[in-house]
Amino acid sequence: MKTPKFLICTDPLNEESAEMILHSQRPRFLAQVTPITFPEIENRPEAQFADALYVNADGVMEIYRISVSDIYDRTEAEDILDELFPATDYFCKYLQMMEKEEGLTPGFPVKDFNPELPGLKILHAPDLWTVVYNGMVAEFGTEEEMDDFLEVDLNIETELLDKGVINQFD
């Protein structure tokens, strides 16, 4: 049997045990999962990280920061980041499984805007556009203001902006 690419781990002997994700393939690393609040998104750790946004069974958005705590192979930072974003998807599937086991209707992850821009999430409420990306939160009153920010400040090509998923919220 082949070892899965990601494994959820905890240390039952540690009272302050957090959930961890072990990436078992090269580049091998261990990442800690920490629940954070929306304002804490802009607190960027020294370690490489990715944020998972998950709407739970009660319709409440939960945010989890997945940050690398140990790296077991020599590797480039980009190679680790390329695996951290799929780790957020894996963790959201784990959350869905846990809700199912509790007899709840599982929630859902907030989707990335575009697969070519992993980690970029756009949320749209009736009068507000919110961009969450790599430890940054920006809010806009109109789609045009948001598009201008994405193109000018984040240097995202117009073609990528035309092919994205916008998460709609009430």
Secondary structure, DSSP 4 states (H G I P E B T S, - for coil): -PPPSEEEE--TT-TT---EEEE-SSSPEEEEEEEE-GGGGG---SS-EEEEEEE-TTS-EEEEEEEEEEE-S---HHHHHHHHHHHHHHHHHHHHHHHHHTTPPP-EEPPPS-TTSTT-EEEEETTEEEEEETTEEEEESSHHHHHHIIIIIS---HHHHTT---EE--
